[in-house]
Amino acid sequence: MGVGTFGGDGAAARPERERFVLGDPIRGIACLLILVYHSAHIVSVQRGGQGLLGGTYGAPGSVMNLFDLSLYVFFVLSGFLIARPWVAAFVRGERRPSTRRYLTARALRIFPAFWAIFALFALVNSTYGDSFDQILSAMALQQQYHSGLGTQIWMAQGWTLGLEFTFYLLVPVAGWALAQLAARRWSSTSARVRIVLGLCAALFALSFASRLLGPQTITFQRALPALLMFFLPGVALAAVEQVARPALRAHPGRARVLALGLLGLAVVGLGGYHLSKHDIPGFHPEAAESRAVWGALVAGTLVAAPLVWQWAGLRAWRVMDRKPLHWVGERSLSIYLLHAGVWDVLSLKGATWRPLWTDFALHAGATLALTIPLAALTFALVERPAMERRLPLRRLRRRVVAPRTPARPAVAEQLA
């Protein structure tokens, strides 16, 4: 994915086909913040801090405590990008995307990289005595329901992929249901946008209620009913896009004010989220009830602000539209899947005789130094070929056995 503003005539381009320019940089930043957050957490635990970053690192730890919001940013991005074509089809009354192609693309995006990295760490790190059925459960992205010690050590974050894939399965079902229930009753674009927004609001309330009233277990709190609320701001943005783009392109000045206002709202949300964290002195248990809402607010506004800017036809923010961030963002899945296993490979232990920040820098730096090149290799050999729906071995075989044929013209020439 290249760097720069979106191409083509924005006024004529279909919204769901317009690339979110800062999508990859946001992924890249979020992925790196998660790595830093986990490194700080592990060092805190090793030094007897029980993972409470504010108590271990002081004021900087309170800042790093906010980095776990990056996971919610991933969910909001998924909600927007995955639901986008389905929402657009419903709002316009057009034919829905092919479910078979959609599910194939989603499976190829996740499973090849996940299985390759899973197999790597199972061989290098050992399975720690995990049973065969526990390994199969983890490989099917169901480790939150049935897992062993090994997958909890070097693939502890794998539960989020199971959550994501469950959301992927829900999207076409919801798209079909909306088409059946509302297609004949509401024909205007604005009415259908209101339907999607109303449905998002209702599901958000239900998801929040399930977090409060459902079982207070890790298994349930990591399931889609309790975490759907973090995907829904992205779905709502996909609906708003259908009517907001023309208005914002006509008034880019208003878009600037709106985007800056969203960033200001995100700052307010960060304050609320900070006050609801468990290691804040004077913390009250009821504060946790608002933490999820603050998290959804922050993640939603952080994604919405650059989208509003782009919908107005303005140039993407240069501070984020950088090649290194695009590069990291494209490989964020592999970085995310690799970093916990890399810790286990390195087996870094905290030492009380070392200064705290030296310990943290050693842990985070060594993890990053090994994770990045491994992620680049995984992206080149597994992720990219899978997304292009071809395997390196199959391509090599075709090169060997296929007879020579005249060179095909370039794509641009074919379209000329």
TORROTI-467000 format. One record per residue (C-alpha): residue in three letters; x, y, z. Coordinates in pm, whole numbers, plus 50000, padded with zeros to 5 digits. Layout:
<atoms>
ALAXYZ;...
</atoms>
This chain:
<atoms>
MET500005000050000;GLY501485032649890;VAL501895064850079;GLY499955096149998;THR496435108449965;PHE493745087749806;GLY493745088249430;GLY491115096149172;ASP488235120149167;GLY486945118949521;ALA483595132949429;ALA482955105149181;ALA484685076849369;ARG482505052149557;PRO483135056649931;GLU483615019750010;ARG486295016949740;GLU488295046649864;ARG491285035750063;PHE491525048250420;VAL494895064950384;LEU495815064950751;GLY494435030250822;ASP497815013150807;PRO499665040051007;ILE497005037751278;ARG497454999951285;GLY501215003851302;ILE501135028351592;ALA498555007451779;CYS500594975751731;LEU503784991651864;LEU501945006152164;ILE500604971652249;LEU504134957652237;VAL505364985252470;TYR502414980352705;HIS502994942852730;SER506734947552785;ALA506084972353065;HIS503534948653218;ILE505904918753216;VAL508774938453370;SER506394951353637;VAL505274915853723;GLN508874903253733;ARG509804930753979;GLY506854923954209;GLY504654952254084;GLN501784928753990;GLY501534945453651;LEU500294978453798;LEU502165002653575;GLY501285034053767;GLY502755019754085;THR505825005453912;TYR506825033653678;GLY505155063853836;ALA503715090653604;PRO505165074953283;GLY503515042353388;SER500155059853409;VAL500655070753048;MET501635035652937;ASN498545023253117;LEU496525039452838;PHE498255019552565;ASP495894990052606;LEU493325011952430;SER495165002652111;LEU493314969652109;TYR489994988252094;VAL491335009151807;PHE491944976851615;PHE488324966551679;VAL486945000051561;LEU489044997951243;SER487734962851179;GLY484184974651233;PHE484625002250977;LEU486614984050709;ILE484844950350729;ALA481284963450749;ARG481884991550500;PRO480894973850172;TRP477924956650338;VAL476634989150486;ALA477125007250155;ALA475174980449968;PHE472284982650215;VAL472175020650222;ARG472125022849842;GLY469804993349794;GLU472414975249586;ARG473444938949567;ARG475344926349869;PRO478994915049838;SER479574878349766;THR479554859850098;ARG481794832349965;ARG484444856549841;TYR484174877050158;LEU484684847250390;THR487494833750172;ALA489304866950186;ARG488854869450564;ALA490094834050621;LEU493144839750400;ARG493904871850587;ILE494094855150928;PHE494634817650921;PRO497824813450710;ALA499844838350919;PHE498364825751244;TRP499074789251163;ALA502604796451041;ILE503524815851357;PHE501724790851577;ALA503704762151424;LEU506974781551458;PHE506574786851832;ALA505184752151892;LEU508454738351750;VAL510864763951894;ASN509284770152235;SER507684735752288;THR503994731052368;TYR504514729452747;GLY502514697352763;ASP499414710052584;SER497134681852473;PHE496284675652108;ASP492734688652148;GLN494014720252319;ILE496344726852027;LEU493534720951776;SER491284744451971;ALA493924771651962;MET494524766551589;ALA490764770751535;LEU490944804251720;GLN488994790452014;GLN491704791152280;GLN489634812452517;TYR487344782252559;HIS489894754252571;SER493634760752587;GLY496794748952757;LEU499824764852914;GLY501824767152591;THR499314787752395;GLN498704809652698;ILE502434817752707;TRP503454823352346;MET500064830152186;ALA498204846552472;GLN496824873052237;GLY495294846952004;TRP491864850852164;THR491464884651992;LEU491684868151650;GLY488934844151747;LEU486854874251850;GLU487594891851521;PHE486654861551313;THR483384857751502;PHE482624893851407;TYR483514885751047;LEU480904858051050;LEU478284881251199;VAL478624908350932;PRO477094889750632;VAL474324876150856;ALA473474911450968;GLY473694923950609;TRP471244897450491;ALA468854904150780;LEU468834941650714;ALA468134936050346;GLN465214913050426;LEU463634934450696;ALA464134969650571;ALA464634969050195;ARG460954973150112;ARG459994996150399;TRP462655023050379;SER463885033650038;SER465685066550104;THR469405067650177;SER469005088950488;ALA466375065450631;ARG468605035350584;VAL471545053350744;ARG469335060651044;ILE468385023951061;VAL472045013451076;LEU472845039851337;GLY469835029951547;LEU470814993351526;CYS474385002051632;ALA473085021551930;ALA470794993052038;LEU473514966852002;PHE475984989152187;ALA473574991452481;LEU473004953752476;SER476724946652462;PHE477424970352750;ALA474614954352951;SER476044919852886;ARG479394931253026;LEU477734942853345;LEU475074916153391;GLY476734886153228;PRO479164861953394;GLN482194880253530;THR484584854553388;ILE487474859753147;THR485874836152897;PHE482634855652875;GLN484194890152900;ARG486364881352599;ALA483434868752391;LEU481694888752119;PRO478544897452318;ALA480664916052575;LEU483064931952323;LEU480794939252027;MET480464974952158;PHE484024982052045;PHE483334972251682;LEU480114992151654;PRO481625027351636;GLY483375015951318;VAL480125002251174;ALA478435035351255;LEU481215054051075;ALA480665032350768;ALA477005043450767;VAL477775080250830;GLU480265080050543;GLN477475074350292;VAL475885108250363;ALA478715128450520;ARG481235128150237;PRO479345151149995;ALA478565176350269;LEU482115176750403;ARG483635180250055;ALA481455210750001;HIS482605225850332;PRO486175214650411;GLY486505241650677;ARG483745225450878;ALA485465192050838;ARG488635206350993;VAL486695219351292;LEU484835186351329;ALA488035165651311;LEU489775187351569;GLY486695185351790;LEU486795147351769;LEU490435147751876;GLY489515170052170;LEU486775145452265;ALA489355117552251;VAL491525136652499;VAL488555140052736;GLY487915102752695;LEU491525094952778;GLY491095113453105;GLY487985093553190;TYR489645061053094;HIS492685069553306;LEU490545075853612;SER488795042353569;LYS491995021553566;HIS492464997053853;ASP495825009653978;ILE494705045354038;PRO494825054554410;GLY491335056754555;PHE489895035154280;HIS486325023554334;PRO485014991254174;GLU482055008954015;ALA484485029753807;ALA485114998753594;GLU481535001453465;SER482425033353279;ARG485825021553159;ALA484405002952860;VAL482375033152750;TRP485405056052778;GLY487455030852580;ALA484895028952300;LEU484665066952292;VAL488425071652265;ALA488935044652002;GLY485975056551797;THR486985093151794;LEU490635085251716;VAL489515066651403;ALA486745091151315;ALA488945122451315;PRO491245112451025;LEU488265097850838;VAL486375130750856;TRP489515148350734;GLN489755124650438;TRP486055126150353;ALA486455163550301;GLY489155157250039;LEU491915171450257;ARG495465158450245;ALA496175131250500;TRP498025142450813;ARG501695142450719;VAL502835133851070;MET501185099751022;ASP501305095350644;ARG504875082450651;LYS506445052550480;PRO507755036450801;LEU504305037550961;HIS502665023550647;TRP505294996050644;VAL504724986751007;GLY500954988750965;GLU500964964550673;ARG502844939650891;SER500964946951212;LEU499214912951218;SER502504894151217;ILE504044917951471;TYR501034913351696;LEU501124875451668;LEU504884872451711;HIS505744894652004;ALA504544872352291;GLY506334841952150;VAL509494862452103;TRP509454870452476;ASP509314833352550;VAL512194826352310;LEU514364853252464;SER513374842852818;LEU514344877152950;LYS514224879053327;GLY513984910653531;ALA516894918153762;THR516324939554069;TRP519934950954062;ARG519374967453724;PRO517665001353709;LEU513964998153629;TRP514105017153303;THR517184998053190;ASP515264965853248;PHE512294978853052;ALA514434991952764;LEU516274958652741;HIS513024939052735;ALA511154961152489;GLY514194967252267;ALA515194930752236;THR511594920352166;LEU511184947151900;ALA514574939351741;LEU513634902951686;THR509914907451615;ILE510244932651331;PRO512484911751099;LEU510454880351173;ALA507274899351089;ALA508784911750763;LEU509694876050670;THR506244862850760;PHE504574890250560;ALA506684883050252;LEU506394845150262;VAL502924839750408;GLU500704870350448;ARG501124887050111;PRO500914854849903;ALA497814844750098;MET496144878350042;GLU496954875449673;ARG495474840249689;ARG498544822549564;LEU501304803649739;PRO505004807849660;LEU505414770449597;ARG502534769449352;ARG503824800349171;LEU507304785149150;ARG505864752649012;ARG503974771248743;ARG507154789048643;VAL508964755948606;VAL506374735848414;ALA504424762148225;PRO505374766647857;ARG506654799947748;THR503984823947635;PRO504194859447506;ALA504424885147780;ARG501054898547887;PRO500504935947856;ALA500534956548169;VAL497254962248350;ALA497164998548243;GLU497564988047880;GLN494774962647912;LEU492444989248041;ALA493445014947779;
</atoms>
